[in-house]
Amino acid sequence: MLKNFVDFVKEMYGGQEIIPLHEPKFFGKEKEYLLDTINSSYVSSVGKFTNQFENSIIKYTNSKYAIATVNGTSALHIALILAGVKKGEEVLTQSLTFVATCNAIRYCDAEPVFIDVNKETLGLSSKKMEIFLTENCEIRNDGFCWNKNTNKIVRACMPMHTFGFPVELDEIESLCKKYNINLVEDASESLGSFYKKKHLGTFGKISAISFNGNKIITTGGGGMILTNDKILANKAFHLTTTAKVKHNWNYDHDEVGFNYRLPNLNAALGVAQMELLAKILKAKRDVAKKYQDWGDKNGIAFVKETKSTTANYWLNSIITKNITERDKFLQYSNNSGVKTRPIWTPMHKLVFNLQCQKTDLTNTEWLNDRLINVPSSAIIQK
């Protein structure tokens, strides 16, 4: 079966000697827009393409506001600040995620609480979240959700849409409202993914998307804050531009801000990439369909979008029988030039998170032992 898989992937990707896990696709006006930016001399935080990129994301996601940042992690950081997360408070999130999710919480001097995931969505489990809240939390006279065990406020919940597969948003959103917890979506991997025909990142108070080099589209490095709240949008722009007070020539700052604004040079790449998004997403779904058809014939389970969702299939994933089979698969495929990888080390296993609170993480451990990401680059016919 392993040789069969390697042969299938190499044939699908045109017989390349080395098949990467995911690579960007440039087949539009990327060079033209980059040259335009260089010729204009506006290559840093000022220029037309940054605004154009934000507007293209607003149009595509139907979010009211979008603020471009230097990377997805900075977008998550600002999103949490604007959700009111303060030092010593708690943020519910999942252990099965990339470290940036957890890092952003730490940047706020807050503490992550790890909730188990759902096997089907790969994201935060609403049932496990409800159990945690019911057993450990209460709404006090101040209207906030308090953890009875730690005597700390649970300020936010930040689920991550793993590999672009939507979490159980209806249930999670309902729990957040019941317990007065701010919903902050980590939609870093989710451009082009929808829940009940609504784009991910537009459900919570505020959210973040990433445009790293390995994402659906890329700006090299880059992120985007999404919100429907004008006040939060204005504050996000202010904080990401060093909290500079608007003036034609004076440099004055009214609070501690961050140098997080996406450079015009990167945004130029993003504008060109957005023009290609529909073709890239279609090609991604075509790759996913090929994998699923192959898996059905060979008894291999691939992760699929759930009912009422549309996934972007950023990374296709195989579920093996156990960790032994997983490791054999990883070793054979990588030694054969087909780049595969296990899922990230769960956050609760990292040395700086060993003391964090957590629920029963049975599904997290189960997936960690079995899930493999396989080559998922879009195949574009030129």
Disulfide bonds with the S-S distance in Angstrom:
none
